[in-house]
Amino acid sequence: MEWVHQNGAGGMKSKLSWVVGLVLGAVTAVSLTAVAVNFFDQVNLTGGWQIDETTVNATAAEINAAADQSAWATLDPAADDALTLAEHGAYPSKAILMSNATGDTFTLPAASGSGAVYTIIVSTTVSSNNHIIQAANATDEFYGTVSMIDTDTSDTEIHYSALDGDGLDTITMNGTTTGGIKGSFIQIVDVAAGQWQILSSKMLHSGDVATPLSAAVS
């Protein structure tokens, strides 16, 4: 009986030690995890780093632009807005809406060759004033072609060109002859200093079509 008692006590001690060790191990693991999380939350990598032995050259902003899907939401800026690379152009999938029936005026940043893409969509037909997209200064120009589609007939399409040296820096949609009907869109990219390239456009218009392009920025 005495041996059984001692053995039982020893067994209890062994089990107790095992439980204590398990708890301490868990506490240590949690502490180490907290340290690791705090370290990676605070660390600022200024040198190069690698993934699978491949050097990552992209900046944090470039990685966010490519991977941060939460930042790709559609934007509906104020009626008069100066578009910025940080807010609008860094995410190619981000659509910028012209939603005010009384007209929106969007001013692009100065062209620099950043590669920023601006996709501007008319979500509300302008019924008074104009929807306007304009360069930041008289040096910047649009290059490319604006496509106009007639909504009065069988969707007849014509094109207006913006050529080198034309000095065309403004796109004006009046809701009828120069476009601005809901569903119109234009996509523009900053390709070089002084140069905005029109990648794609479909301007829905009514009445006798007229060019939306002009040199209006002084």
BALOBA-1460 file (C-alpha; in Angstrom, 3 decimals):
// residues 218
<rec num="1" residu="m" x="0.000" y="0.000" z="0.000"/>
<rec num="2" residu="e" x="2.823" y="2.369" z="0.809"/>
<rec num="3" residu="w" x="4.502" y="1.746" z="-2.547"/>
<rec num="4" residu="v" x="1.244" y="2.370" z="-4.399"/>
<rec num="5" residu="h" x="0.761" y="5.633" z="-2.542"/>
<rec num="6" residu="q" x="4.241" y="6.859" z="-3.390"/>
<rec num="7" residu="n" x="3.909" y="5.757" z="-6.957"/>
<rec num="8" residu="g" x="0.569" y="7.524" z="-7.193"/>
<rec num="9" residu="a" x="2.066" y="10.693" z="-5.744"/>
<rec num="10" residu="g" x="4.967" y="10.442" z="-8.142"/>
<rec num="11" residu="g" x="2.558" y="9.996" z="-11.015"/>
<rec num="12" residu="m" x="0.630" y="13.060" z="-9.924"/>
<rec num="13" residu="k" x="3.849" y="15.064" z="-9.732"/>
<rec num="14" residu="s" x="4.820" y="13.890" z="-13.194"/>
<rec num="15" residu="k" x="1.473" y="14.866" z="-14.610"/>
<rec num="16" residu="l" x="1.597" y="18.232" z="-12.832"/>
<rec num="17" residu="s" x="5.070" y="18.902" z="-14.212"/>
<rec num="18" residu="w" x="3.870" y="18.029" z="-17.708"/>
<rec num="19" residu="v" x="0.902" y="20.413" z="-17.423"/>
<rec num="20" residu="v" x="3.075" y="23.221" z="-16.044"/>
<rec num="21" residu="g" x="5.574" y="22.678" z="-18.855"/>
<rec num="22" residu="l" x="2.817" y="22.784" z="-21.436"/>
<rec num="23" residu="v" x="1.421" y="26.027" z="-20.030"/>
<rec num="24" residu="l" x="4.865" y="27.643" z="-19.841"/>
<rec num="25" residu="g" x="5.576" y="26.537" z="-23.388"/>
<rec num="26" residu="a" x="2.344" y="28.069" z="-24.604"/>
<rec num="27" residu="v" x="3.064" y="31.314" z="-22.763"/>
<rec num="28" residu="t" x="6.561" y="31.414" z="-24.255"/>
<rec num="29" residu="a" x="5.195" y="30.767" z="-27.742"/>
<rec num="30" residu="v" x="2.649" y="33.568" z="-27.355"/>
<rec num="31" residu="s" x="5.345" y="35.919" z="-26.053"/>
<rec num="32" residu="l" x="7.665" y="35.096" z="-28.940"/>
<rec num="33" residu="t" x="4.836" y="35.596" z="-31.413"/>
<rec num="34" residu="a" x="4.063" y="38.974" z="-29.882"/>
<rec num="35" residu="v" x="7.719" y="39.954" z="-30.141"/>
<rec num="36" residu="a" x="7.851" y="38.819" z="-33.749"/>
<rec num="37" residu="v" x="4.665" y="40.692" z="-34.652"/>
<rec num="38" residu="n" x="5.936" y="43.807" z="-32.909"/>
<rec num="39" residu="f" x="9.284" y="43.490" z="-34.689"/>
<rec num="40" residu="f" x="7.789" y="43.140" z="-38.158"/>
<rec num="41" residu="d" x="5.288" y="45.893" z="-37.392"/>
<rec num="42" residu="q" x="8.071" y="48.291" z="-36.484"/>
<rec num="43" residu="v" x="10.909" y="47.200" z="-38.763"/>
<rec num="44" residu="n" x="11.771" y="49.474" z="-41.670"/>
<rec num="45" residu="l" x="13.636" y="47.654" z="-44.420"/>
<rec num="46" residu="t" x="15.833" y="50.191" z="-46.178"/>
<rec num="47" residu="g" x="18.022" y="47.703" z="-48.020"/>
<rec num="48" residu="g" x="17.156" y="45.116" z="-50.642"/>
<rec num="49" residu="w" x="15.156" y="42.017" z="-49.788"/>
<rec num="50" residu="q" x="14.339" y="38.807" z="-51.602"/>
<rec num="51" residu="i" x="11.552" y="36.343" z="-52.169"/>
<rec num="52" residu="d" x="12.741" y="32.862" z="-53.119"/>
<rec num="53" residu="e" x="16.209" y="34.296" z="-53.854"/>
<rec num="54" residu="t" x="14.765" y="36.897" z="-56.237"/>
<rec num="55" residu="t" x="15.478" y="40.519" z="-55.328"/>
<rec num="56" residu="v" x="12.359" y="42.645" z="-54.907"/>
<rec num="57" residu="n" x="12.895" y="46.015" z="-56.593"/>
<rec num="58" residu="a" x="9.360" y="47.366" z="-56.260"/>
<rec num="59" residu="t" x="8.663" y="50.117" z="-53.733"/>
<rec num="60" residu="a" x="5.978" y="49.780" z="-51.082"/>
<rec num="61" residu="a" x="3.767" y="52.151" z="-53.087"/>
<rec num="62" residu="e" x="4.208" y="50.031" z="-56.229"/>
<rec num="63" residu="i" x="3.368" y="46.842" z="-54.341"/>
<rec num="64" residu="n" x="0.255" y="48.482" z="-52.916"/>
<rec num="65" residu="a" x="-0.733" y="49.690" z="-56.386"/>
<rec num="66" residu="a" x="-0.563" y="46.159" z="-57.759"/>
<rec num="67" residu="a" x="-1.924" y="44.190" z="-54.824"/>
<rec num="68" residu="d" x="-4.022" y="46.380" z="-52.523"/>
<rec num="69" residu="q" x="-7.472" y="45.560" z="-53.884"/>
<rec num="70" residu="s" x="-9.202" y="47.571" z="-51.161"/>
<rec num="71" residu="a" x="-7.824" y="50.704" z="-52.837"/>
<rec num="72" residu="w" x="-9.358" y="49.875" z="-56.222"/>
<rec num="73" residu="a" x="-12.821" y="51.096" z="-55.325"/>
<rec num="74" residu="t" x="-14.685" y="53.401" z="-57.703"/>
<rec num="75" residu="l" x="-14.125" y="57.076" z="-56.921"/>
<rec num="76" residu="d" x="-16.758" y="59.786" z="-57.025"/>
<rec num="77" residu="p" x="-14.839" y="63.036" z="-56.432"/>
<rec num="78" residu="a" x="-16.285" y="66.448" z="-55.767"/>
<rec num="79" residu="a" x="-17.653" y="68.459" z="-58.696"/>
<rec num="80" residu="d" x="-14.361" y="70.325" z="-59.080"/>
<rec num="81" residu="d" x="-11.409" y="68.128" z="-58.249"/>
<rec num="82" residu="a" x="-7.675" y="68.188" z="-58.853"/>
<rec num="83" residu="l" x="-6.864" y="64.557" z="-59.551"/>
<rec num="84" residu="t" x="-3.680" y="63.312" z="-57.906"/>
<rec num="85" residu="l" x="-1.436" y="60.341" z="-58.573"/>
<rec num="86" residu="a" x="-1.640" y="59.179" z="-54.951"/>
<rec num="87" residu="e" x="-5.440" y="59.272" z="-54.830"/>
<rec num="88" residu="h" x="-6.482" y="58.346" z="-58.338"/>
<rec num="89" residu="g" x="-3.794" y="57.377" z="-60.788"/>
<rec num="90" residu="a" x="-1.781" y="54.800" z="-58.934"/>
<rec num="91" residu="y" x="-4.379" y="52.074" z="-59.369"/>
<rec num="92" residu="p" x="-5.147" y="51.322" z="-63.023"/>
<rec num="93" residu="s" x="-8.367" y="49.508" z="-62.126"/>
<rec num="94" residu="k" x="-9.814" y="52.503" z="-60.304"/>
<rec num="95" residu="a" x="-12.716" y="54.184" z="-62.112"/>
<rec num="96" residu="i" x="-13.345" y="57.899" z="-61.561"/>
<rec num="97" residu="l" x="-16.962" y="58.967" z="-61.955"/>
<rec num="98" residu="m" x="-18.447" y="62.149" z="-63.375"/>
<rec num="99" residu="s" x="-21.729" y="62.013" z="-61.478"/>
<rec num="100" residu="n" x="-22.940" y="65.591" z="-61.151"/>
<rec num="101" residu="a" x="-25.730" y="66.597" z="-63.530"/>
<rec num="102" residu="t" x="-24.562" y="70.201" z="-63.184"/>
<rec num="103" residu="g" x="-21.096" y="69.253" z="-64.438"/>
<rec num="104" residu="d" x="-17.751" y="68.026" z="-63.115"/>
<rec num="105" residu="t" x="-14.381" y="69.626" z="-63.784"/>
<rec num="106" residu="f" x="-11.399" y="67.327" z="-63.229"/>
<rec num="107" residu="t" x="-7.872" y="68.721" z="-63.490"/>
<rec num="108" residu="l" x="-5.110" y="66.212" z="-64.192"/>
<rec num="109" residu="p" x="-1.746" y="66.496" z="-62.438"/>
<rec num="110" residu="a" x="1.189" y="67.772" z="-64.477"/>
<rec num="111" residu="a" x="2.292" y="65.075" z="-66.907"/>
<rec num="112" residu="s" x="5.679" y="63.628" z="-65.928"/>
<rec num="113" residu="g" x="5.900" y="60.139" z="-67.422"/>
<rec num="114" residu="s" x="4.648" y="58.434" z="-64.258"/>
<rec num="115" residu="g" x="2.650" y="55.854" z="-66.231"/>
<rec num="116" residu="a" x="-0.438" y="56.666" z="-64.150"/>
<rec num="117" residu="v" x="-3.694" y="55.639" z="-65.821"/>
<rec num="118" residu="y" x="-6.920" y="57.592" z="-65.331"/>
<rec num="119" residu="t" x="-10.204" y="55.972" z="-66.324"/>
<rec num="120" residu="i" x="-12.987" y="58.551" z="-66.246"/>
<rec num="121" residu="i" x="-16.608" y="57.458" z="-66.700"/>
<rec num="122" residu="v" x="-19.705" y="59.602" z="-67.123"/>
<rec num="123" residu="s" x="-22.186" y="58.042" z="-64.682"/>
<rec num="124" residu="t" x="-24.682" y="60.923" z="-64.909"/>
<rec num="125" residu="t" x="-25.520" y="62.838" z="-68.090"/>
<rec num="126" residu="v" x="-24.574" y="66.479" z="-67.727"/>
<rec num="127" residu="s" x="-27.720" y="68.605" z="-68.118"/>
<rec num="128" residu="s" x="-26.281" y="72.042" z="-67.369"/>
<rec num="129" residu="n" x="-22.771" y="73.462" z="-67.624"/>
<rec num="130" residu="n" x="-20.201" y="70.860" z="-68.815"/>
<rec num="131" residu="h" x="-18.190" y="67.831" z="-67.826"/>
<rec num="132" residu="i" x="-14.557" y="68.944" z="-68.269"/>
<rec num="133" residu="i" x="-11.224" y="67.114" z="-68.146"/>
<rec num="134" residu="q" x="-8.275" y="69.464" z="-68.381"/>
<rec num="135" residu="a" x="-4.496" y="69.469" z="-68.162"/>
<rec num="136" residu="a" x="-2.739" y="71.152" z="-65.260"/>
<rec num="137" residu="n" x="-0.992" y="73.682" z="-67.497"/>
<rec num="138" residu="a" x="-0.757" y="74.960" z="-71.073"/>
<rec num="139" residu="t" x="2.397" y="72.888" z="-71.702"/>
<rec num="140" residu="d" x="0.662" y="69.532" z="-71.284"/>
<rec num="141" residu="e" x="-1.234" y="68.198" z="-74.313"/>
<rec num="142" residu="f" x="-3.516" y="65.334" z="-75.249"/>
<rec num="143" residu="y" x="-2.411" y="62.941" z="-77.985"/>
<rec num="144" residu="g" x="-4.502" y="60.270" z="-79.639"/>
<rec num="145" residu="t" x="-8.103" y="59.964" z="-80.774"/>
<rec num="146" residu="v" x="-11.487" y="60.680" z="-79.247"/>
<rec num="147" residu="s" x="-14.297" y="58.491" z="-80.571"/>
<rec num="148" residu="m" x="-17.814" y="59.983" z="-80.786"/>
<rec num="149" residu="i" x="-20.894" y="57.763" z="-81.066"/>
<rec num="150" residu="d" x="-24.234" y="59.202" z="-82.228"/>
<rec num="151" residu="t" x="-27.105" y="58.052" z="-80.005"/>
<rec num="152" residu="d" x="-29.734" y="59.639" z="-82.317"/>
<rec num="153" residu="t" x="-29.128" y="57.260" z="-85.219"/>
<rec num="154" residu="s" x="-27.627" y="53.820" z="-85.722"/>
<rec num="155" residu="d" x="-24.649" y="54.500" z="-83.462"/>
<rec num="156" residu="t" x="-22.643" y="56.218" z="-86.188"/>
<rec num="157" residu="e" x="-19.068" y="56.698" z="-84.996"/>
<rec num="158" residu="i" x="-16.595" y="59.399" z="-85.952"/>
<rec num="159" residu="h" x="-13.179" y="60.292" z="-84.560"/>
<rec num="160" residu="y" x="-11.352" y="63.481" z="-83.641"/>
<rec num="161" residu="s" x="-7.564" y="63.432" z="-83.443"/>
<rec num="162" residu="a" x="-5.221" y="65.233" z="-81.102"/>
<rec num="163" residu="l" x="-1.858" y="65.523" z="-82.840"/>
<rec num="164" residu="d" x="1.593" y="66.652" z="-81.749"/>
<rec num="165" residu="g" x="1.712" y="70.422" z="-81.703"/>
<rec num="166" residu="d" x="-2.072" y="70.929" z="-81.707"/>
<rec num="167" residu="g" x="-1.872" y="72.150" z="-78.116"/>
<rec num="168" residu="l" x="-5.161" y="70.464" z="-77.185"/>
<rec num="169" residu="d" x="-5.331" y="70.409" z="-73.394"/>
<rec num="170" residu="t" x="-9.054" y="70.280" z="-72.578"/>
<rec num="171" residu="i" x="-11.923" y="67.845" z="-73.160"/>
<rec num="172" residu="t" x="-15.358" y="69.431" z="-72.800"/>
<rec num="173" residu="m" x="-18.583" y="67.401" z="-72.814"/>
<rec num="174" residu="n" x="-21.820" y="69.421" z="-72.968"/>
<rec num="175" residu="g" x="-24.279" y="66.548" z="-72.693"/>
<rec num="176" residu="t" x="-25.296" y="66.713" z="-76.349"/>
<rec num="177" residu="t" x="-23.071" y="67.485" z="-79.348"/>
<rec num="178" residu="t" x="-19.669" y="66.992" z="-77.656"/>
<rec num="179" residu="g" x="-20.588" y="63.980" z="-75.561"/>
<rec num="180" residu="g" x="-21.218" y="63.688" z="-71.849"/>
<rec num="181" residu="i" x="-24.177" y="61.321" z="-72.010"/>
<rec num="182" residu="k" x="-24.202" y="58.609" z="-69.347"/>
<rec num="183" residu="g" x="-21.971" y="55.729" z="-70.435"/>
<rec num="184" residu="s" x="-19.306" y="57.907" z="-72.037"/>
<rec num="185" residu="f" x="-15.765" y="57.175" z="-70.911"/>
<rec num="186" residu="i" x="-12.151" y="58.047" z="-71.593"/>
<rec num="187" residu="q" x="-8.913" y="56.436" z="-70.433"/>
<rec num="188" residu="i" x="-5.774" y="58.564" z="-70.318"/>
<rec num="189" residu="v" x="-2.178" y="57.706" z="-69.405"/>
<rec num="190" residu="d" x="0.722" y="59.931" z="-68.347"/>
<rec num="191" residu="v" x="3.401" y="58.832" z="-70.831"/>
<rec num="192" residu="a" x="5.938" y="61.679" z="-70.689"/>
<rec num="193" residu="a" x="6.499" y="65.213" z="-69.513"/>
<rec num="194" residu="g" x="3.927" y="67.356" z="-71.283"/>
<rec num="195" residu="q" x="2.135" y="64.371" z="-72.821"/>
<rec num="196" residu="w" x="-1.188" y="62.710" z="-71.989"/>
<rec num="197" residu="q" x="-1.999" y="59.776" z="-74.253"/>
<rec num="198" residu="i" x="-5.649" y="58.949" z="-74.927"/>
<rec num="199" residu="l" x="-5.670" y="55.157" z="-74.720"/>
<rec num="200" residu="s" x="-9.370" y="54.624" z="-75.320"/>
<rec num="201" residu="s" x="-12.597" y="56.597" z="-75.475"/>
<rec num="202" residu="k" x="-16.277" y="56.312" z="-76.331"/>
<rec num="203" residu="m" x="-18.134" y="59.600" z="-76.132"/>
<rec num="204" residu="l" x="-21.913" y="59.282" z="-76.465"/>
<rec num="205" residu="h" x="-23.468" y="62.345" z="-78.088"/>
<rec num="206" residu="s" x="-26.714" y="63.626" z="-79.593"/>
<rec num="207" residu="g" x="-27.393" y="66.283" z="-82.213"/>
<rec num="208" residu="d" x="-24.812" y="67.509" z="-84.716"/>
<rec num="209" residu="v" x="-21.508" y="66.175" z="-83.449"/>
<rec num="210" residu="a" x="-18.629" y="68.528" z="-82.602"/>
<rec num="211" residu="t" x="-15.151" y="67.956" z="-81.243"/>
<rec num="212" residu="p" x="-14.778" y="67.968" z="-77.450"/>
<rec num="213" residu="l" x="-11.074" y="68.835" z="-77.769"/>
<rec num="214" residu="s" x="-9.777" y="72.372" z="-77.378"/>
<rec num="215" residu="a" x="-6.843" y="74.469" z="-76.179"/>
<rec num="216" residu="a" x="-8.379" y="76.254" z="-73.201"/>
<rec num="217" residu="v" x="-5.784" y="76.085" z="-70.402"/>
<rec num="218" residu="s" x="-3.648" y="79.222" z="-70.074"/>
